[in-house]
Amino acid sequence: MRGPVLRSGSQPGNDRAGSVFREALRRLPGAQKSASGAPAYSRFINRKAGGYLAAAAYPAGFTPNQVTIISAAFTFGGILALAAVPPSRTLGVIVALALLLGYALDSADGQLARLRGGGNPAGEWLDHIVDSAKIPTLHLAVLLSTFRFGDTASAWLLVPLGFAVTESVLFFAMILNDQLRRARSNPAAAMSTNSTTPGITKSLLVAPTDYGVLCLCFILLGDRIPFIAVYTVLFAAHFCFACLALPKWFREMRTLCPPETGR
């Protein structure tokens, strides 16, 4: 996919960049992956924020990999602050904003790749490696923060440990689902819907499993009991979702197996 053609010298630099930005925004809807059924924050807020960031990065000449690295810098900066600095309301806002900006940029890299004509395996690999690292380290940072600075019962430390395992398994399963479906070229097995209403309903139902909602909960970091309560509820939502989704996905994967395998 080629970008808009601009005549050299026809516009001042700022006007030219603004024109490319607006053209990129116009082209984004046609270059998007389907988000039907995705959790509500990711679908309705993060995707749009990522689109604006991608449109801004496009005329500036950023590559998708550079956006991925910037996303990782914000995300891991927030995680490091969470682990190293005593909890406070100010820290909670800083951590939440860093994680949310990192998440928006994580959406922007793929959208920028599609604006530039498509991604490549190296970019997809880098994006997934960053995601697979940030998921457990975020929860381990919660564990370290609670252990170092909190007076919570030691048994509660099992919650961030369980959260790290549960979310890592879900992330790997979703990536593997996508890869296996692509390898089998079986669009009918993909989890998608052509109906807008069921997609929105599903987005709202799975909202507690949204990474963006998890990022938002760190705003409560300076208020220990509310933060622990919300974080624990989100862990319970992820765990229950995993208990329901993993058997369902396994059954879907069995439909991709040739009958003679007997699996």
Protein Blocks (a to p, Z undefined) as FASTA:
>chain_A
ZZddddehkacfklmmmmmmmmmmmmmmmmcccfehiafklmmmmmmmmmmmmmmmmmno
pafklmmmmmmmmmmmmmmmmmmpccdfklmmmmmmmmmmmmmmmmmmmmmmmmnopacf
klmmmmmmmmmmmmmmmmmmmmmmmmmmmccdfklmmmmmmmmmmmmmmmmmmmmmmmmm
mmnopaklpccdfbfklmmmmmmmmmmmpmklmmmmmmmmmmmklmmmmmmmmmmmmmmm
mmmmmmmmmmmmmmmpcfkloZZ
